[in-house]
Amino acid sequence: MTKAELVDQVAETVQLPKSKTEAVITGFLQAIMEALHEGNKVELRGFGSFRLRHRQGRAVRNPRTGATIQTPAKTVPAFTPGKAFKETVQAGAAAGDTHGLAAYKQTTF
Protein backbone atom coordinates (compact mmCIF):
# COMPACT_ATOMS: atom_id res chain seq x y z
CA MET A 1 0.00 0.00 0.00
CA THR A 2 1.34 3.39 -0.93
CA LYS A 3 0.86 6.57 1.08
CA ALA A 4 -1.68 7.79 -1.49
CA GLU A 5 -3.70 4.58 -1.13
CA LEU A 6 -3.54 4.92 2.65
CA VAL A 7 -4.80 8.50 2.43
CA ASP A 8 -7.68 7.37 0.18
CA GLN A 9 -8.69 4.57 2.54
CA VAL A 10 -8.50 6.67 5.70
CA ALA A 11 -10.30 9.62 4.07
CA GLU A 12 -13.14 7.30 3.08
CA THR A 13 -13.31 5.76 6.55
CA VAL A 14 -13.33 9.01 8.55
CA GLN A 15 -15.28 11.05 5.98
CA LEU A 16 -12.70 13.84 5.66
CA PRO A 17 -11.37 15.48 2.51
CA LYS A 18 -8.25 13.82 1.14
CA SER A 19 -6.19 16.98 1.59
CA LYS A 20 -6.92 17.13 5.33
CA THR A 21 -6.39 13.39 5.71
CA GLU A 22 -3.02 13.63 3.95
CA ALA A 23 -1.99 16.51 6.22
CA VAL A 24 -2.88 14.45 9.32
CA ILE A 25 -1.03 11.35 8.10
CA THR A 26 2.00 13.41 7.07
CA GLY A 27 2.02 15.15 10.45
CA PHE A 28 1.73 11.82 12.25
CA LEU A 29 4.67 10.32 10.36
CA GLN A 30 6.72 13.50 10.78
CA ALA A 31 6.12 13.45 14.55
CA ILE A 32 7.41 9.86 14.73
CA MET A 33 10.53 10.76 12.74
CA GLU A 34 11.21 13.85 14.87
CA ALA A 35 10.82 11.89 18.11
CA LEU A 36 13.29 9.27 16.88
CA HIS A 37 15.67 11.98 15.71
CA GLU A 38 15.62 13.39 19.25
CA GLY A 39 16.43 9.93 20.62
CA ASN A 40 12.97 9.16 22.01
CA LYS A 41 10.98 5.94 21.67
CA VAL A 42 7.48 6.11 20.15
CA GLU A 43 5.03 3.60 21.57
CA LEU A 44 1.53 3.13 20.16
CA ARG A 45 -0.25 0.71 22.49
CA GLY A 46 -1.61 -2.29 20.63
CA PHE A 47 0.09 -1.29 17.38
CA GLY A 48 3.79 -1.30 18.14
CA SER A 49 6.81 0.78 18.99
CA PHE A 50 9.48 2.62 17.07
CA ARG A 51 12.96 3.02 18.48
CA LEU A 52 16.55 3.47 17.40
CA ARG A 53 18.97 0.56 17.26
CA HIS A 54 22.71 1.08 17.25
CA ARG A 55 24.75 -1.14 14.96
CA GLN A 56 28.45 -1.64 15.57
CA GLY A 57 30.92 -1.12 12.76
CA ARG A 58 32.12 -4.36 11.24
CA ALA A 59 34.36 -5.83 8.59
CA VAL A 60 32.60 -6.96 5.42
CA ARG A 61 33.85 -8.52 2.20
CA ASN A 62 33.30 -6.93 -1.19
CA PRO A 63 31.92 -9.83 -3.28
CA ARG A 64 33.28 -8.39 -6.52
CA THR A 65 36.91 -7.91 -5.44
CA GLY A 66 37.12 -10.01 -2.29
CA ALA A 67 38.64 -7.07 -0.42
CA THR A 68 37.73 -6.54 3.22
CA ILE A 69 36.10 -3.20 4.00
CA GLN A 70 35.33 -1.69 7.41
CA THR A 71 31.75 -0.35 7.67
CA PRO A 72 31.09 2.44 10.18
CA ALA A 73 28.77 2.15 13.18
CA LYS A 74 25.32 3.56 12.54
CA THR A 75 21.93 4.13 14.10
CA VAL A 76 18.89 2.67 12.34
CA PRO A 77 15.16 2.96 13.07
CA ALA A 78 13.40 -0.24 14.15
CA PHE A 79 9.75 -1.21 14.56
CA THR A 80 8.47 -3.85 16.96
CA PRO A 81 4.83 -4.86 16.43
CA GLY A 82 2.49 -4.86 19.43
CA LYS A 83 0.43 -7.78 20.69
CA ALA A 84 -2.84 -6.69 19.02
CA PHE A 85 -0.98 -6.06 15.74
CA LYS A 86 0.52 -9.57 15.77
CA GLU A 87 -2.80 -11.19 16.69
CA THR A 88 -4.60 -9.33 13.90
CA VAL A 89 -2.05 -10.42 11.31
CA GLN A 90 -2.08 -14.03 12.58
CA ALA A 91 -5.88 -14.21 12.67
CA GLY A 92 -6.10 -12.82 9.14
CA ALA A 93 -3.47 -15.22 7.81
CA ALA A 94 -5.14 -18.21 9.48
CA ALA A 95 -8.55 -17.32 8.06
CA GLY A 96 -7.16 -16.75 4.56
CA ASP A 97 -7.82 -13.02 4.83
CA THR A 98 -4.60 -11.66 3.31
CA HIS A 99 -5.31 -8.16 4.61
CA GLY A 100 -6.31 -9.17 8.15
CA LEU A 101 -9.28 -6.81 7.95
CA ALA A 102 -11.83 -9.12 9.55
CA ALA A 103 -9.77 -9.50 12.73
CA TYR A 104 -8.74 -5.81 12.70
CA LYS A 105 -12.33 -4.63 12.78
CA GLN A 106 -12.96 -6.75 15.88
CA THR A 107 -9.82 -5.56 17.69
CA THR A 108 -9.99 -2.49 19.88
CA PHE A 109 -6.76 -0.69 20.69
Secondary structure, DSSP 8 states (H G I E B T S, - for coil): --HHHHHHHHHHHHT--HHHHHHHHHHHHHHHHHHHHTT--EEETTTEEEEEEEE--EEEE-TTT--EEEE--EEEEEEEE-HHHHHHHHHHHHTT-TT-HHHHHH---
